[in-house]
Amino acid sequence: MICTVCGARLEVLEAEPEIAVRRYPEEPEAEINGRSDRFAQQRGFVFTNHREVVIEGLLEKHSMFGNFYCPCRIENIDENVCPCLETRSGSVRRDGKCLCGLFWMPEAAEE
């Protein structure tokens, strides 16, 4: 199953009495690339040519702290897991891109 909020692949652990899920187990690079691809596709976002640099930063944070925290943020908190809360809440549509520049509106990326 795909999370419609962040694009993560999820594995359903149980459905009763409540739904319990976890991130589908996969290699970190495949996970963050797939998650960012799905999130961008769901929202109509694009990537610029420095996507690989941001992905490297996300992978480094994952190896150090156990999750894909935004490389542009100091605090490693749930709100800063990519795609961060600010991005999920509309900053890309408002500003043309997310803080770290991973997700862009198509018209902003062309400028």
N, C-alpha and C positions, 0 to 999 in steps of 0.2 A: 504494500500500500504506500502511496506517496502523500506526504504531509502537504496540504494545500496552503499552509502558512509559510513554511520555509523550504519546501522542495526535498526534504530528507526522505530517504526510503525507510519505511518502518516495517517491523515484523510484529504481527499480532500475537501476543502471548496467551491471552485469554479474553473471552467475550462476555462472560457472565461471572459475577453479578455486574461488573463494570468492565469496560474495555481497557486492557492493559497492553501497551506497546513498548517497544524499544527500537533504537536505531538498528537497522539491518546491519549485521556484521560484515564489513568489507574493509579493504586496505584504505588507509587515510587518504591517499591521493585520489583513488577512484571515488571515494565517498564525497570529498569536497568538490571535485570536478563535476560529478553527477548532480550533486545538490545545487551548485551554482548554475549549471545548465538548466535544470528543471525550474528553478526559481526565476531565472531570466525569461525563460519561455512562457511560464505562467503569467508573468507581468508585462511581457512585451519589451523587456530591456535588452540591451546589447552589451558587448564587452569592447574595450579599446585594446590596443596592441600591447598594453602592459599587464594584461591579465596574469601572465605567468609569474610576474614579480609579486603580485598580491597573493596568488596561490602559494608561492614559496613561503611568504610570511605567515599565512594561515597554517601551513604544514609545520613550520617551526614552532608556532604557538601550541599546536596540537601535541608535538613531541615533548614540549616543556611542561605544559599545563593540562593536557588531556582533553582539550576541546579546541574547536576552531574559532578562537577569539580573534576579533578584528585586529590586524597588525597595526592599525593607526590609533588604537585606544590603549591607554595605560592600564585601566582596570580590567581584570579578567573575571568578569561577572556574566551571569546568564544573559543579560540584556545586550552584551557585546559579542555573543556567538553569531557567526555569519550564517545567514544574513541577519545583521543586528536589528534590534528593536526599532531604531530610528529608520532604517531602510524599509523594514516591514510596515512601518507606520506612514510612509508616503514621502520621505525625504527625496527620493530619486525623482518623483514626479514634480516636486516643488523646486528642487535645486538643479535638476538635470543629471545628477549623478549622486552616488553615495559618498560618504566621507572618504573612504580609501580609494575610490575610483574604480571599483570592480564592476558595479552595475551602472549603466548609463541609459538615459532616454535616447532613442535612435537619433533624433534631431540634434541633441546636444553633442553626441559623439562625432557628428559630421563637421562641427565647427572647428 
